[in-house]
Amino acid sequence: MYGRADYWGAEGAGGGVKAADLCRKHGISEATFYNWKAKYGGMEVSETKRLKALEDENAKLKKLLAEQMLDVAALRELLVKKR
């Protein structure tokens, strides 16, 4: 979950609520809050959605690459055994 403006609403956007109270209410650590704020604080909601989509795509591609690397390694082992 990202610390987007639509998630935090007016509370987090200068609403006068202390970070500690906001974090306690939403069940996250202050460190997580400040990490999210540093990473996503200046972004619009559409930008965070795009970033999330890119991160998801990147994770899928990494998984596919790992699977392909395993396939190649298995095929190499078969080739060595046949020789």
C-alpha positions in Angstrom: 0.0 0.0 0.0 1.3 3.4 -0.8 1.1 6.6 1.2 -0.9 8.4 -1.4 -3.0 11.5 -0.8 -6.2 9.7 -1.6 -5.4 7.1 1.1 -4.4 9.5 3.8 -7.0 12.1 2.8 -7.0 15.5 4.5 -5.5 14.1 7.7 -2.0 13.7 6.3 -2.0 16.7 4.0 -1.5 19.5 6.5 -4.6 18.5 8.5 -2.9 19.3 11.8 -2.7 15.6 12.8 0.6 14.5 14.2 2.5 11.8 12.3 2.6 9.5 15.3 -1.2 9.7 15.7 -1.8 9.1 12.1 0.5 6.1 12.0 -1.2 4.6 15.1 -4.6 5.1 13.6 -3.6 3.3 10.3 -1.4 0.6 12.0 1.9 1.5 10.4 5.3 2.6 11.8 6.5 6.1 11.7 9.5 4.9 9.7 7.1 3.5 7.1 5.2 6.8 7.0 8.3 8.9 6.5 9.7 6.5 3.8 6.4 6.8 2.0 6.4 10.5 2.4 9.9 10.8 1.0 9.1 8.5 -1.9 5.6 9.6 -2.8 5.1 13.0 -1.1 5.4 15.1 -4.2 3.5 12.8 -6.5 -0.1 13.0 -7.8 -2.4 10.0 -7.4 -2.1 9.2 -11.1 1.7 9.2 -10.8 1.7 6.8 -7.9 -0.7 4.5 -9.8 1.7 4.5 -12.7 4.6 3.8 -10.5 2.8 0.9 -8.9 1.9 -0.5 -12.3 5.6 -0.3 -13.3 6.8 -1.9 -10.1 4.3 -4.8 -10.6 5.4 -5.2 -14.2 9.0 -5.2 -13.1 8.4 -7.9 -10.5 6.6 -10.1 -13.2 9.5 -9.6 -15.6 12.0 -10.5 -12.9 10.1 -13.7 -12.1 9.9 -14.6 -15.8 13.6 -14.0 -16.2 14.4 -16.3 -13.2 12.2 -19.0 -14.6 13.9 -18.8 -18.0 17.3 -18.9 -16.3 16.3 -22.1 -14.5 15.1 -23.6 -17.8 18.4 -22.8 -19.5 20.4 -24.3 -16.6 18.3 -27.5 -16.7 18.8 -27.8 -20.5 22.6 -27.3 -20.1 22.7 -30.1 -17.5 20.8 -32.4 -19.9 23.3 -31.5 -22.7 26.3 -32.3 -20.5 24.8 -35.7 -19.5 24.1 -36.6 -23.1 27.8 -36.1 -24.1 
